[in-house]
Amino acid sequence: MPQRKNAIKALKVSETKRVKNLRRQKKVKTAVKSLAKDLATQKVDQARDALPKTYKELDKAAAKGFIHPNKAARLKSRLTKKVNAAKA
């Protein structure tokens, strides 16, 4: 355990950030996985409805610096292609 005051504070800040990052990661992963699950089970209408929600989570993560903006764009593009292919 840290002994100095600033080290104790740094530990608390680090723990808080870790918890927030885990929460963000879970939201993004859950959104992407639920969309993929809908596509796998041939629920195209649900997938089409879930696409904007997934976009929103990816955009939020990119805006907060959790993931790179290019990664968010790449994931959105790939998910859109999958939804459009399933629709056709």
PyMOL Python script that loads the backbone (N, CA, C, O; Angstrom):
from pymol import cmd

cmd.read_pdbstr("""\
ATOM      1  N   MET A   1       0.845  -1.185   0.000  1.00  0.00           N
ATOM      2  CA  MET A   1       0.000   0.000   0.000  1.00  0.00           C
ATOM      3  C   MET A   1       0.885   1.241   0.000  1.00  0.00           C
ATOM      4  O   MET A   1       1.950   1.262   0.617  1.00  0.00           O
ATOM      5  N   PRO A   2       0.433   2.258  -0.692  1.00  0.00           N
ATOM      6  CA  PRO A   2       1.214   3.494  -0.729  1.00  0.00           C
ATOM      7  C   PRO A   2       1.238   4.175   0.639  1.00  0.00           C
ATOM      8  O   PRO A   2       0.292   4.074   1.421  1.00  0.00           O
ATOM      9  N   GLN A   3       2.332   4.863   0.903  1.00  0.00           N
ATOM     10  CA  GLN A   3       2.503   5.529   2.185  1.00  0.00           C
ATOM     11  C   GLN A   3       2.263   7.034   2.091  1.00  0.00           C
ATOM     12  O   GLN A   3       1.719   7.648   3.009  1.00  0.00           O
ATOM     13  N   ARG A   4       2.675   7.611   0.978  1.00  0.00           N
ATOM     14  CA  ARG A   4       2.570   9.067   0.840  1.00  0.00           C
ATOM     15  C   ARG A   4       1.173   9.473   0.417  1.00  0.00           C
ATOM     16  O   ARG A   4       0.423   8.701  -0.179  1.00  0.00           O
ATOM     17  N   LYS A   5       0.852  10.716   0.747  1.00  0.00           N
ATOM     18  CA  LYS A   5      -0.477  11.249   0.482  1.00  0.00           C
ATOM     19  C   LYS A   5      -0.796  11.256  -1.017  1.00  0.00           C
ATOM     20  O   LYS A   5      -1.878  10.838  -1.428  1.00  0.00           O
ATOM     21  N   ASN A   6       0.155  11.733  -1.828  1.00  0.00           N
ATOM     22  CA  ASN A   6      -0.109  11.821  -3.260  1.00  0.00           C
ATOM     23  C   ASN A   6      -0.185  10.435  -3.903  1.00  0.00           C
ATOM     24  O   ASN A   6      -0.889  10.256  -4.898  1.00  0.00           O
ATOM     25  N   ALA A   7       0.522   9.463  -3.354  1.00  0.00           N
ATOM     26  CA  ALA A   7       0.451   8.100  -3.876  1.00  0.00           C
ATOM     27  C   ALA A   7      -0.895   7.463  -3.535  1.00  0.00           C
ATOM     28  O   ALA A   7      -1.447   6.703  -4.331  1.00  0.00           O
ATOM     29  N   ILE A   8      -1.410   7.767  -2.373  1.00  0.00           N
ATOM     30  CA  ILE A   8      -2.729   7.264  -1.973  1.00  0.00           C
ATOM     31  C   ILE A   8      -3.799   7.842  -2.889  1.00  0.00           C
ATOM     32  O   ILE A   8      -4.691   7.126  -3.344  1.00  0.00           O
ATOM     33  N   LYS A   9      -3.705   9.144  -3.157  1.00  0.00           N
ATOM     34  CA  LYS A   9      -4.669   9.787  -4.050  1.00  0.00           C
ATOM     35  C   LYS A   9      -4.564   9.209  -5.464  1.00  0.00           C
ATOM     36  O   LYS A   9      -5.580   8.963  -6.113  1.00  0.00           O
ATOM     37  N   ALA A  10      -3.342   8.996  -5.936  1.00  0.00           N
ATOM     38  CA  ALA A  10      -3.138   8.437  -7.274  1.00  0.00           C
ATOM     39  C   ALA A  10      -3.756   7.046  -7.379  1.00  0.00           C
ATOM     40  O   ALA A  10      -4.320   6.693  -8.415  1.00  0.00           O
ATOM     41  N   LEU A  11      -3.654   6.266  -6.325  1.00  0.00           N
ATOM     42  CA  LEU A  11      -4.247   4.937  -6.298  1.00  0.00           C
ATOM     43  C   LEU A  11      -5.769   5.013  -6.407  1.00  0.00           C
ATOM     44  O   LEU A  11      -6.387   4.243  -7.142  1.00  0.00           O
ATOM     45  N   LYS A  12      -6.367   5.953  -5.666  1.00  0.00           N
ATOM     46  CA  LYS A  12      -7.823   6.123  -5.721  1.00  0.00           C
ATOM     47  C   LYS A  12      -8.276   6.544  -7.113  1.00  0.00           C
ATOM     48  O   LYS A  12      -9.260   6.022  -7.637  1.00  0.00           O
ATOM     49  N   VAL A  13      -7.553   7.493  -7.711  1.00  0.00           N
ATOM     50  CA  VAL A  13      -7.901   7.974  -9.052  1.00  0.00           C
ATOM     51  C   VAL A  13      -7.768   6.845 -10.059  1.00  0.00           C
ATOM     52  O   VAL A  13      -8.616   6.679 -10.935  1.00  0.00           O
ATOM     53  N   SER A  14      -6.713   6.080  -9.930  1.00  0.00           N
ATOM     54  CA  SER A  14      -6.472   4.961 -10.840  1.00  0.00           C
ATOM     55  C   SER A  14      -7.604   3.928 -10.750  1.00  0.00           C
ATOM     56  O   SER A  14      -8.070   3.419 -11.769  1.00  0.00           O
ATOM     57  N   GLU A  15      -8.029   3.635  -9.550  1.00  0.00           N
ATOM     58  CA  GLU A  15      -9.103   2.671  -9.344  1.00  0.00           C
ATOM     59  C   GLU A  15     -10.416   3.188  -9.944  1.00  0.00           C
ATOM     60  O   GLU A  15     -11.157   2.433 -10.573  1.00  0.00           O
ATOM     61  N   THR A  16     -10.697   4.474  -9.745  1.00  0.00           N
ATOM     62  CA  THR A  16     -11.915   5.066 -10.301  1.00  0.00           C
ATOM     63  C   THR A  16     -11.906   4.984 -11.822  1.00  0.00           C
ATOM     64  O   THR A  16     -12.912   4.622 -12.432  1.00  0.00           O
ATOM     65  N   LYS A  17     -10.777   5.319 -12.436  1.00  0.00           N
ATOM     66  CA  LYS A  17     -10.665   5.257 -13.888  1.00  0.00           C
ATOM     67  C   LYS A  17     -10.816   3.831 -14.396  1.00  0.00           C
ATOM     68  O   LYS A  17     -11.438   3.592 -15.431  1.00  0.00           O
ATOM     69  N   ARG A  18     -10.242   2.889 -13.662  1.00  0.00           N
ATOM     70  CA  ARG A  18     -10.327   1.484 -14.056  1.00  0.00           C
ATOM     71  C   ARG A  18     -11.782   1.016 -14.088  1.00  0.00           C
ATOM     72  O   ARG A  18     -12.200   0.334 -15.023  1.00  0.00           O
ATOM     73  N   VAL A  19     -12.535   1.381 -13.078  1.00  0.00           N
ATOM     74  CA  VAL A  19     -13.943   0.987 -12.996  1.00  0.00           C
ATOM     75  C   VAL A  19     -14.737   1.623 -14.137  1.00  0.00           C
ATOM     76  O   VAL A  19     -15.570   0.959 -14.753  1.00  0.00           O
ATOM     77  N   LYS A  20     -14.487   2.908 -14.425  1.00  0.00           N
ATOM     78  CA  LYS A  20     -15.190   3.583 -15.520  1.00  0.00           C
ATOM     79  C   LYS A  20     -14.861   2.948 -16.852  1.00  0.00           C
ATOM     80  O   LYS A  20     -15.746   2.756 -17.686  1.00  0.00           O
ATOM     81  N   ASN A  21     -13.588   2.617 -17.064  1.00  0.00           N
ATOM     82  CA  ASN A  21     -13.192   2.000 -18.317  1.00  0.00           C
ATOM     83  C   ASN A  21     -13.818   0.626 -18.489  1.00  0.00           C
ATOM     84  O   ASN A  21     -14.211   0.258 -19.596  1.00  0.00           O
ATOM     85  N   LEU A  22     -13.915  -0.135 -17.408  1.00  0.00           N
ATOM     86  CA  LEU A  22     -14.575  -1.440 -17.489  1.00  0.00           C
ATOM     87  C   LEU A  22     -16.044  -1.286 -17.866  1.00  0.00           C
ATOM     88  O   LEU A  22     -16.584  -2.064 -18.653  1.00  0.00           O
ATOM     89  N   ARG A  23     -16.680  -0.265 -17.287  1.00  0.00           N
ATOM     90  CA  ARG A  23     -18.084  -0.015 -17.586  1.00  0.00           C
ATOM     91  C   ARG A  23     -18.261   0.344 -19.065  1.00  0.00           C
ATOM     92  O   ARG A  23     -19.164  -0.162 -19.731  1.00  0.00           O
ATOM     93  N   ARG A  24     -17.387   1.225 -19.571  1.00  0.00           N
ATOM     94  CA  ARG A  24     -17.457   1.621 -20.978  1.00  0.00           C
ATOM     95  C   ARG A  24     -17.213   0.429 -21.890  1.00  0.00           C
ATOM     96  O   ARG A  24     -17.908   0.243 -22.889  1.00  0.00           O
ATOM     97  N   GLN A  25     -16.217  -0.376 -21.532  1.00  0.00           N
ATOM     98  CA  GLN A  25     -15.880  -1.530 -22.348  1.00  0.00           C
ATOM     99  C   GLN A  25     -17.052  -2.504 -22.411  1.00  0.00           C
ATOM    100  O   GLN A  25     -17.351  -3.060 -23.468  1.00  0.00           O
ATOM    101  N   LYS A  26     -17.704  -2.703 -21.285  1.00  0.00           N
ATOM    102  CA  LYS A  26     -18.838  -3.617 -21.237  1.00  0.00           C
ATOM    103  C   LYS A  26     -19.989  -3.107 -22.100  1.00  0.00           C
ATOM    104  O   LYS A  26     -20.632  -3.895 -22.795  1.00  0.00           O
ATOM    105  N   LYS A  27     -20.259  -1.796 -22.066  1.00  0.00           N
ATOM    106  CA  LYS A  27     -21.336  -1.237 -22.875  1.00  0.00           C
ATOM    107  C   LYS A  27     -21.071  -1.442 -24.360  1.00  0.00           C
ATOM    108  O   LYS A  27     -21.966  -1.846 -25.103  1.00  0.00           O
ATOM    109  N   VAL A  28     -19.851  -1.166 -24.792  1.00  0.00           N
ATOM    110  CA  VAL A  28     -19.512  -1.295 -26.205  1.00  0.00           C
ATOM    111  C   VAL A  28     -19.591  -2.749 -26.638  1.00  0.00           C
ATOM    112  O   VAL A  28     -20.189  -3.065 -27.667  1.00  0.00           O
ATOM    113  N   LYS A  29     -18.990  -3.629 -25.855  1.00  0.00           N
ATOM    114  CA  LYS A  29     -18.990  -5.048 -26.210  1.00  0.00           C
ATOM    115  C   LYS A  29     -20.403  -5.621 -26.241  1.00  0.00           C
ATOM    116  O   LYS A  29     -20.746  -6.397 -27.133  1.00  0.00           O
ATOM    117  N   THR A  30     -21.215  -5.236 -25.271  1.00  0.00           N
ATOM    118  CA  THR A  30     -22.589  -5.737 -25.213  1.00  0.00           C
ATOM    119  C   THR A  30     -23.381  -5.281 -26.433  1.00  0.00           C
ATOM    120  O   THR A  30     -24.135  -6.062 -27.012  1.00  0.00           O
ATOM    121  N   ALA A  31     -23.214  -4.029 -26.823  1.00  0.00           N
ATOM    122  CA  ALA A  31     -23.938  -3.512 -27.980  1.00  0.00           C
ATOM    123  C   ALA A  31     -23.535  -4.242 -29.247  1.00  0.00           C
ATOM    124  O   ALA A  31     -24.394  -4.621 -30.042  1.00  0.00           O
ATOM    125  N   VAL A  32     -22.242  -4.444 -29.445  1.00  0.00           N
ATOM    126  CA  VAL A  32     -21.759  -5.117 -30.657  1.00  0.00           C
ATOM    127  C   VAL A  32     -22.178  -6.584 -30.650  1.00  0.00           C
ATOM    128  O   VAL A  32     -22.614  -7.112 -31.673  1.00  0.00           O
ATOM    129  N   LYS A  33     -22.047  -7.238 -29.506  1.00  0.00           N
ATOM    130  CA  LYS A  33     -22.395  -8.655 -29.428  1.00  0.00           C
ATOM    131  C   LYS A  33     -23.898  -8.895 -29.618  1.00  0.00           C
ATOM    132  O   LYS A  33     -24.289  -9.877 -30.249  1.00  0.00           O
ATOM    133  N   SER A  34     -24.731  -8.017 -29.085  1.00  0.00           N
ATOM    134  CA  SER A  34     -26.170  -8.201 -29.236  1.00  0.00           C
ATOM    135  C   SER A  34     -26.576  -8.034 -30.698  1.00  0.00           C
ATOM    136  O   SER A  34     -27.458  -8.740 -31.187  1.00  0.00           O
ATOM    137  N   LEU A  35     -25.934  -7.103 -31.389  1.00  0.00           N
ATOM    138  CA  LEU A  35     -26.208  -6.925 -32.822  1.00  0.00           C
ATOM    139  C   LEU A  35     -25.758  -8.154 -33.597  1.00  0.00           C
ATOM    140  O   LEU A  35     -26.478  -8.631 -34.474  1.00  0.00           O
ATOM    141  N   ALA A  36     -24.585  -8.666 -33.285  1.00  0.00           N
ATOM    142  CA  ALA A  36     -24.081  -9.862 -33.961  1.00  0.00           C
ATOM    143  C   ALA A  36     -24.968 -11.069 -33.675  1.00  0.00           C
ATOM    144  O   ALA A  36     -25.191 -11.911 -34.545  1.00  0.00           O
ATOM    145  N   LYS A  37     -25.470 -11.140 -32.446  1.00  0.00           N
ATOM    146  CA  LYS A  37     -26.355 -12.250 -32.081  1.00  0.00           C
ATOM    147  C   LYS A  37     -27.664 -12.182 -32.869  1.00  0.00           C
ATOM    148  O   LYS A  37     -28.166 -13.204 -33.336  1.00  0.00           O
ATOM    149  N   ASP A  38     -28.210 -10.980 -33.013  1.00  0.00           N
ATOM    150  CA  ASP A  38     -29.430 -10.816 -33.806  1.00  0.00           C
ATOM    151  C   ASP A  38     -29.206 -11.242 -35.251  1.00  0.00           C
ATOM    152  O   ASP A  38     -30.073 -11.873 -35.857  1.00  0.00           O
ATOM    153  N   LEU A  39     -28.056 -10.904 -35.799  1.00  0.00           N
ATOM    154  CA  LEU A  39     -27.750 -11.294 -37.172  1.00  0.00           C
ATOM    155  C   LEU A  39     -27.573 -12.805 -37.292  1.00  0.00           C
ATOM    156  O   LEU A  39     -27.999 -13.408 -38.278  1.00  0.00           O
ATOM    157  N   ALA A  40     -26.949 -13.410 -36.295  1.00  0.00           N
ATOM    158  CA  ALA A  40     -26.712 -14.851 -36.334  1.00  0.00           C
ATOM    159  C   ALA A  40     -28.013 -15.636 -36.229  1.00  0.00           C
ATOM    160  O   ALA A  40     -28.131 -16.717 -36.806  1.00  0.00           O
ATOM    161  N   THR A  41     -28.983 -15.109 -35.505  1.00  0.00           N
ATOM    162  CA  THR A  41     -30.260 -15.797 -35.337  1.00  0.00           C
ATOM    163  C   THR A  41     -31.310 -15.329 -36.345  1.00  0.00           C
ATOM    164  O   THR A  41     -32.503 -15.583 -36.183  1.00  0.00           O
ATOM    165  N   GLN A  42     -30.844 -14.642 -37.386  1.00  0.00           N
ATOM    166  CA  GLN A  42     -31.719 -14.205 -38.489  1.00  0.00           C
ATOM    167  C   GLN A  42     -32.812 -13.233 -38.038  1.00  0.00           C
ATOM    168  O   GLN A  42     -33.891 -13.209 -38.630  1.00  0.00           O
ATOM    169  N   LYS A  43     -32.558 -12.450 -37.024  1.00  0.00           N
ATOM    170  CA  LYS A  43     -33.506 -11.425 -36.572  1.00  0.00           C
ATOM    171  C   LYS A  43     -33.072 -10.091 -37.176  1.00  0.00           C
ATOM    172  O   LYS A  43     -32.539  -9.220 -36.489  1.00  0.00           O
ATOM    173  N   VAL A  44     -33.314  -9.956 -38.479  1.00  0.00           N
ATOM    174  CA  VAL A  44     -32.821  -8.800 -39.218  1.00  0.00           C
ATOM    175  C   VAL A  44     -33.509  -7.514 -38.758  1.00  0.00           C
ATOM    176  O   VAL A  44     -32.868  -6.467 -38.672  1.00  0.00           O
ATOM    177  N   ASP A  45     -34.793  -7.586 -38.465  1.00  0.00           N
ATOM    178  CA  ASP A  45     -35.512  -6.384 -38.024  1.00  0.00           C
ATOM    179  C   ASP A  45     -34.967  -5.867 -36.696  1.00  0.00           C
ATOM    180  O   ASP A  45     -34.788  -4.662 -36.518  1.00  0.00           O
ATOM    181  N   GLN A  46     -34.703  -6.782 -35.767  1.00  0.00           N
ATOM    182  CA  GLN A  46     -34.134  -6.369 -34.482  1.00  0.00           C
ATOM    183  C   GLN A  46     -32.737  -5.800 -34.668  1.00  0.00           C
ATOM    184  O   GLN A  46     -32.355  -4.835 -34.006  1.00  0.00           O
ATOM    185  N   ALA A  47     -31.976  -6.409 -35.576  1.00  0.00           N
ATOM    186  CA  ALA A  47     -30.616  -5.924 -35.838  1.00  0.00           C
ATOM    187  C   ALA A  47     -30.669  -4.530 -36.431  1.00  0.00           C
ATOM    188  O   ALA A  47     -29.863  -3.671 -36.071  1.00  0.00           O
ATOM    189  N   ARG A  48     -31.610  -4.293 -37.340  1.00  0.00           N
ATOM    190  CA  ARG A  48     -31.747  -2.967 -37.954  1.00  0.00           C
ATOM    191  C   ARG A  48     -32.138  -1.931 -36.906  1.00  0.00           C
ATOM    192  O   ARG A  48     -31.695  -0.785 -36.972  1.00  0.00           O
ATOM    193  N   ASP A  49     -32.966  -2.329 -35.937  1.00  0.00           N
ATOM    194  CA  ASP A  49     -33.358  -1.408 -34.869  1.00  0.00           C
ATOM    195  C   ASP A  49     -32.213  -1.172 -33.878  1.00  0.00           C
ATOM    196  O   ASP A  49     -32.100  -0.087 -33.307  1.00  0.00           O
ATOM    197  N   ALA A  50     -31.368  -2.182 -33.675  1.00  0.00           N
ATOM    198  CA  ALA A  50     -30.266  -2.065 -32.719  1.00  0.00           C
ATOM    199  C   ALA A  50     -29.073  -1.319 -33.296  1.00  0.00           C
ATOM    200  O   ALA A  50     -28.196  -0.886 -32.548  1.00  0.00           O
ATOM    201  N   LEU A  51     -29.024  -1.162 -34.609  1.00  0.00           N
ATOM    202  CA  LEU A  51     -27.871  -0.524 -35.238  1.00  0.00           C
ATOM    203  C   LEU A  51     -27.633   0.910 -34.754  1.00  0.00           C
ATOM    204  O   LEU A  51     -26.490   1.240 -34.438  1.00  0.00           O
ATOM    205  N   PRO A  52     -28.646   1.778 -34.678  1.00  0.00           N
ATOM    206  CA  PRO A  52     -28.395   3.138 -34.173  1.00  0.00           C
ATOM    207  C   PRO A  52     -27.912   3.164 -32.723  1.00  0.00           C
ATOM    208  O   PRO A  52     -27.096   4.010 -32.357  1.00  0.00           O
ATOM    209  N   LYS A  53     -28.409   2.247 -31.902  1.00  0.00           N
ATOM    210  CA  LYS A  53     -27.954   2.186 -30.505  1.00  0.00           C
ATOM    211  C   LYS A  53     -26.479   1.790 -30.436  1.00  0.00           C
ATOM    212  O   LYS A  53     -25.718   2.312 -29.622  1.00  0.00           O
ATOM    213  N   THR A  54     -26.097   0.861 -31.301  1.00  0.00           N
ATOM    214  CA  THR A  54     -24.699   0.442 -31.350  1.00  0.00           C
ATOM    215  C   THR A  54     -23.823   1.586 -31.838  1.00  0.00           C
ATOM    216  O   THR A  54     -22.735   1.815 -31.309  1.00  0.00           O
ATOM    217  N   TYR A  55     -24.306   2.306 -32.855  1.00  0.00           N
ATOM    218  CA  TYR A  55     -23.586   3.488 -33.343  1.00  0.00           C
ATOM    219  C   TYR A  55     -23.345   4.478 -32.206  1.00  0.00           C
ATOM    220  O   TYR A  55     -22.248   5.014 -32.052  1.00  0.00           O
ATOM    221  N   LYS A  56     -24.380   4.708 -31.420  1.00  0.00           N
ATOM    222  CA  LYS A  56     -24.294   5.681 -30.339  1.00  0.00           C
ATOM    223  C   LYS A  56     -23.234   5.274 -29.319  1.00  0.00           C
ATOM    224  O   LYS A  56     -22.449   6.108 -28.868  1.00  0.00           O
ATOM    225  N   GLU A  57     -23.211   3.993 -28.955  1.00  0.00           N
ATOM    226  CA  GLU A  57     -22.225   3.521 -27.983  1.00  0.00           C
ATOM    227  C   GLU A  57     -20.807   3.640 -28.537  1.00  0.00           C
ATOM    228  O   GLU A  57     -19.886   4.032 -27.821  1.00  0.00           O
ATOM    229  N   LEU A  58     -20.635   3.299 -29.821  1.00  0.00           N
ATOM    230  CA  LEU A  58     -19.314   3.407 -30.430  1.00  0.00           C
ATOM    231  C   LEU A  58     -18.866   4.865 -30.526  1.00  0.00           C
ATOM    232  O   LEU A  58     -17.705   5.182 -30.270  1.00  0.00           O
ATOM    233  N   ASP A  59     -19.789   5.745 -30.895  1.00  0.00           N
ATOM    234  CA  ASP A  59     -19.452   7.166 -30.986  1.00  0.00           C
ATOM    235  C   ASP A  59     -19.089   7.749 -29.625  1.00  0.00           C
ATOM    236  O   ASP A  59     -18.159   8.548 -29.517  1.00  0.00           O
ATOM    237  N   LYS A  60     -19.822   7.351 -28.590  1.00  0.00           N
ATOM    238  CA  LYS A  60     -19.523   7.828 -27.238  1.00  0.00           C
ATOM    239  C   LYS A  60     -18.133   7.362 -26.802  1.00  0.00           C
ATOM    240  O   LYS A  60     -17.355   8.132 -26.239  1.00  0.00           O
ATOM    241  N   ALA A  61     -17.838   6.095 -27.073  1.00  0.00           N
ATOM    242  CA  ALA A  61     -16.542   5.547 -26.682  1.00  0.00           C
ATOM    243  C   ALA A  61     -15.411   6.269 -27.411  1.00  0.00           C
ATOM    244  O   ALA A  61     -14.358   6.533 -26.830  1.00  0.00           O
ATOM    245  N   ALA A  62     -15.634   6.584 -28.678  1.00  0.00           N
ATOM    246  CA  ALA A  62     -14.608   7.295 -29.452  1.00  0.00           C
ATOM    247  C   ALA A  62     -14.463   8.733 -28.961  1.00  0.00           C
ATOM    248  O   ALA A  62     -13.351   9.255 -28.890  1.00  0.00           O
ATOM    249  N   ALA A  63     -15.568   9.368 -28.628  1.00  0.00           N
ATOM    250  CA  ALA A  63     -15.529  10.754 -28.164  1.00  0.00           C
ATOM    251  C   ALA A  63     -14.807  10.867 -26.822  1.00  0.00           C
ATOM    252  O   ALA A  63     -14.103  11.845 -26.571  1.00  0.00           O
ATOM    253  N   LYS A  64     -14.982   9.872 -25.969  1.00  0.00           N
ATOM    254  CA  LYS A  64     -14.351   9.891 -24.659  1.00  0.00           C
ATOM    255  C   LYS A  64     -12.887   9.443 -24.719  1.00  0.00           C
ATOM    256  O   LYS A  64     -12.171   9.510 -23.719  1.00  0.00           O
ATOM    257  N   GLY A  65     -12.450   8.987 -25.889  1.00  0.00           N
ATOM    258  CA  GLY A  65     -11.074   8.543 -26.027  1.00  0.00           C
ATOM    259  C   GLY A  65     -10.860   7.110 -25.586  1.00  0.00           C
ATOM    260  O   GLY A  65      -9.720   6.672 -25.425  1.00  0.00           O
ATOM    261  N   PHE A  66     -11.934   6.380 -25.390  1.00  0.00           N
ATOM    262  CA  PHE A  66     -11.820   4.991 -24.964  1.00  0.00           C
ATOM    263  C   PHE A  66     -11.324   4.114 -26.100  1.00  0.00           C
ATOM    264  O   PHE A  66     -10.485   3.237 -25.892  1.00  0.00           O
ATOM    265  N   ILE A  67     -11.837   4.346 -27.297  1.00  0.00           N
ATOM    266  CA  ILE A  67     -11.327   3.671 -28.486  1.00  0.00           C
ATOM    267  C   ILE A  67     -10.981   4.739 -29.508  1.00  0.00           C
ATOM    268  O   ILE A  67     -11.458   5.870 -29.420  1.00  0.00           O
ATOM    269  N   HIS A  68     -10.162   4.386 -30.466  1.00  0.00           N
ATOM    270  CA  HIS A  68      -9.748   5.338 -31.495  1.00  0.00           C
ATOM    271  C   HIS A  68     -10.932   5.617 -32.417  1.00  0.00           C
ATOM    272  O   HIS A  68     -11.700   4.702 -32.716  1.00  0.00           O
ATOM    273  N   PRO A  69     -11.095   6.849 -32.870  1.00  0.00           N
ATOM    274  CA  PRO A  69     -12.213   7.175 -33.765  1.00  0.00           C
ATOM    275  C   PRO A  69     -12.229   6.340 -35.040  1.00  0.00           C
ATOM    276  O   PRO A  69     -13.297   5.999 -35.548  1.00  0.00           O
ATOM    277  N   ASN A  70     -11.044   6.009 -35.561  1.00  0.00           N
ATOM    278  CA  ASN A  70     -11.000   5.176 -36.766  1.00  0.00           C
ATOM    279  C   ASN A  70     -11.505   3.764 -36.487  1.00  0.00           C
ATOM    280  O   ASN A  70     -12.127   3.144 -37.351  1.00  0.00           O
ATOM    281  N   LYS A  71     -11.241   3.254 -35.290  1.00  0.00           N
ATOM    282  CA  LYS A  71     -11.732   1.929 -34.932  1.00  0.00           C
ATOM    283  C   LYS A  71     -13.252   1.947 -34.838  1.00  0.00           C
ATOM    284  O   LYS A  71     -13.915   1.008 -35.279  1.00  0.00           O
ATOM    285  N   ALA A  72     -13.801   3.004 -34.269  1.00  0.00           N
ATOM    286  CA  ALA A  72     -15.254   3.128 -34.178  1.00  0.00           C
ATOM    287  C   ALA A  72     -15.859   3.171 -35.574  1.00  0.00           C
ATOM    288  O   ALA A  72     -16.868   2.515 -35.834  1.00  0.00           O
ATOM    289  N   ALA A  73     -15.250   3.938 -36.473  1.00  0.00           N
ATOM    290  CA  ALA A  73     -15.754   4.034 -37.846  1.00  0.00           C
ATOM    291  C   ALA A  73     -15.655   2.688 -38.553  1.00  0.00           C
ATOM    292  O   ALA A  73     -16.560   2.299 -39.291  1.00  0.00           O
ATOM    293  N   ARG A  74     -14.563   1.986 -38.325  1.00  0.00           N
ATOM    294  CA  ARG A  74     -14.372   0.680 -38.961  1.00  0.00           C
ATOM    295  C   ARG A  74     -15.419  -0.317 -38.479  1.00  0.00           C
ATOM    296  O   ARG A  74     -15.992  -1.054 -39.281  1.00  0.00           O
ATOM    297  N   LEU A  75     -15.672  -0.342 -37.170  1.00  0.00           N
ATOM    298  CA  LEU A  75     -16.673  -1.256 -36.619  1.00  0.00           C
ATOM    299  C   LEU A  75     -18.068  -0.925 -37.139  1.00  0.00           C
ATOM    300  O   LEU A  75     -18.837  -1.821 -37.486  1.00  0.00           O
ATOM    301  N   LYS A  76     -18.389   0.371 -37.190  1.00  0.00           N
ATOM    302  CA  LYS A  76     -19.704   0.784 -37.692  1.00  0.00           C
ATOM    303  C   LYS A  76     -19.877   0.361 -39.143  1.00  0.00           C
ATOM    304  O   LYS A  76     -20.944  -0.114 -39.530  1.00  0.00           O
ATOM    305  N   SER A  77     -18.836   0.532 -39.943  1.00  0.00           N
ATOM    306  CA  SER A  77     -18.899   0.161 -41.351  1.00  0.00           C
ATOM    307  C   SER A  77     -19.114  -1.345 -41.512  1.00  0.00           C
ATOM    308  O   SER A  77     -19.946  -1.779 -42.308  1.00  0.00           O
ATOM    309  N   ARG A  78     -18.372  -2.120 -40.765  1.00  0.00           N
ATOM    310  CA  ARG A  78     -18.485  -3.576 -40.868  1.00  0.00           C
ATOM    311  C   ARG A  78     -19.852  -4.071 -40.409  1.00  0.00           C
ATOM    312  O   ARG A  78     -20.436  -4.963 -41.024  1.00  0.00           O
ATOM    313  N   LEU A  79     -20.357  -3.485 -39.323  1.00  0.00           N
ATOM    314  CA  LEU A  79     -21.681  -3.896 -38.834  1.00  0.00           C
ATOM    315  C   LEU A  79     -22.773  -3.527 -39.842  1.00  0.00           C
ATOM    316  O   LEU A  79     -23.709  -4.296 -40.062  1.00  0.00           O
ATOM    317  N   THR A  80     -22.646  -2.350 -40.450  1.00  0.00           N
ATOM    318  CA  THR A  80     -23.626  -1.923 -41.436  1.00  0.00           C
ATOM    319  C   THR A  80     -23.621  -2.860 -42.641  1.00  0.00           C
ATOM    320  O   THR A  80     -24.680  -3.220 -43.153  1.00  0.00           O
ATOM    321  N   LYS A  81     -22.444  -3.252 -43.088  1.00  0.00           N
ATOM    322  CA  LYS A  81     -22.335  -4.187 -44.211  1.00  0.00           C
ATOM    323  C   LYS A  81     -23.020  -5.508 -43.881  1.00  0.00           C
ATOM    324  O   LYS A  81     -23.721  -6.077 -44.718  1.00  0.00           O
ATOM    325  N   LYS A  82     -22.816  -5.992 -42.661  1.00  0.00           N
ATOM    326  CA  LYS A  82     -23.427  -7.255 -42.253  1.00  0.00           C
ATOM    327  C   LYS A  82     -24.945  -7.154 -42.209  1.00  0.00           C
ATOM    328  O   LYS A  82     -25.649  -8.065 -42.643  1.00  0.00           O
ATOM    329  N   VAL A  83     -25.449  -6.027 -41.675  1.00  0.00           N
ATOM    330  CA  VAL A  83     -26.905  -5.848 -41.601  1.00  0.00           C
ATOM    331  C   VAL A  83     -27.499  -5.755 -43.001  1.00  0.00           C
ATOM    332  O   VAL A  83     -28.538  -6.355 -43.276  1.00  0.00           O
ATOM    333  N   ASN A  84     -26.848  -5.008 -43.884  1.00  0.00           N
ATOM    334  CA  ASN A  84     -27.358  -4.868 -45.245  1.00  0.00           C
ATOM    335  C   ASN A  84     -27.300  -6.186 -46.011  1.00  0.00           C
ATOM    336  O   ASN A  84     -28.187  -6.475 -46.814  1.00  0.00           O
ATOM    337  N   ALA A  85     -26.266  -6.984 -45.770  1.00  0.00           N
ATOM    338  CA  ALA A  85     -26.160  -8.292 -46.430  1.00  0.00           C
ATOM    339  C   ALA A  85     -27.251  -9.236 -45.932  1.00  0.00           C
ATOM    340  O   ALA A  85     -27.813 -10.009 -46.708  1.00  0.00           O
ATOM    341  N   ALA A  86     -27.548  -9.170 -44.634  1.00  0.00           N
ATOM    342  CA  ALA A  86     -28.597 -10.021 -44.072  1.00  0.00           C
ATOM    343  C   ALA A  86     -29.971  -9.605 -44.574  1.00  0.00           C
ATOM    344  O   ALA A  86     -30.857 -10.440 -44.757  1.00  0.00           O
ATOM    345  N   LYS A  87     -30.137  -8.308 -44.793  1.00  0.00           N
ATOM    346  CA  LYS A  87     -31.425  -7.784 -45.261  1.00  0.00           C
ATOM    347  C   LYS A  87     -31.705  -8.257 -46.685  1.00  0.00           C
ATOM    348  O   LYS A  87     -32.850  -8.540 -47.036  1.00  0.00           O
ATOM    349  N   ALA A  88     -30.666  -8.340 -47.498  1.00  0.00           N
ATOM    350  CA  ALA A  88     -30.821  -8.716 -48.906  1.00  0.00           C
ATOM    351  C   ALA A  88     -30.936 -10.194 -49.109  1.00  0.00           C
ATOM    352  O   ALA A  88     -31.071 -10.652 -50.244  1.00  0.00           O
TER     353      ALA A  88
END
""", "prot")
cmd.dss("prot")
cmd.show_as("cartoon", "prot")
cmd.util.cbc("prot")
cmd.orient("prot")
